[in-house]
């Protein structure tokens, strides 16, 4: 927490309540140093704690991070296995820190393809932290925006077929209630690190009116100070939601 205490705390136009981050650049960070890609992922996992701890200082209540996409299964078997092991170690190691820092943890994405031990750890940390309120951390694991909408639509169709929902009453709010993020506010700000300028199937429905920041910094180098600068730039933006100012 010492590092977080030193960052700027005032945001002129107000802080984003919910920030979502596409944590990109771990593999390149490692390769630039002549190290295996998994070393970069390990460095990226360590970076998460510093950013989570910075959120209260910056007025950010919700943080959603993109940890593993539905497309990431296309990577080598070695890298995928290494990532799954990293996720298990990260959750086990951070459980007590989440409690100490008042962090509530949630997961979004399709859990069915994940191994049983990882799913059990995810369930455990969600239950353990469900009374915490200082920061709401959501981890997108085996997540894809299109997949999420497809799964939500399937559940909605099942309720319509069973007569629990009148199809004539279905609207945007109805479908949003079936999304993985149904208990979360939509993100105000989406950040992508590493210089890539695409959204990569992340929170497609929820980010319809989000502000975006694409920055060159690789994720393992994304410090609380850089986070504070990005949040500060959000504070001077004018958000009109389609209206004319």
PEZIGI-V999237 format. One record per run of one state. SS is the DSSP state (hx for helix, st for strand, lp for the rest). FROM is the first residue (numbers start at 1). LEN is the number of residues. If there is no record, write none. Layout:
ss = {SS SS}
from = {FROM FROM}
len = {LEN LEN}
This chain:
ss = {lp hx lp st lp hx lp hx lp st hx lp hx lp st lp hx lp st lp hx lp hx lp hx lp st lp st lp hx lp hx lp}
from = {1 2 6 18 23 26 33 37 59 62 70 75 77 102 103 109 116 129 135 144 145 162 167 170 172 177 189 193 211 215 219 222 224 235}
len = {1 4 12 5 3 7 4 22 3 8 5 2 25 1 6 7 13 6 9 1 17 5 3 2 5 12 4 18 4 4 3 2 11 11}
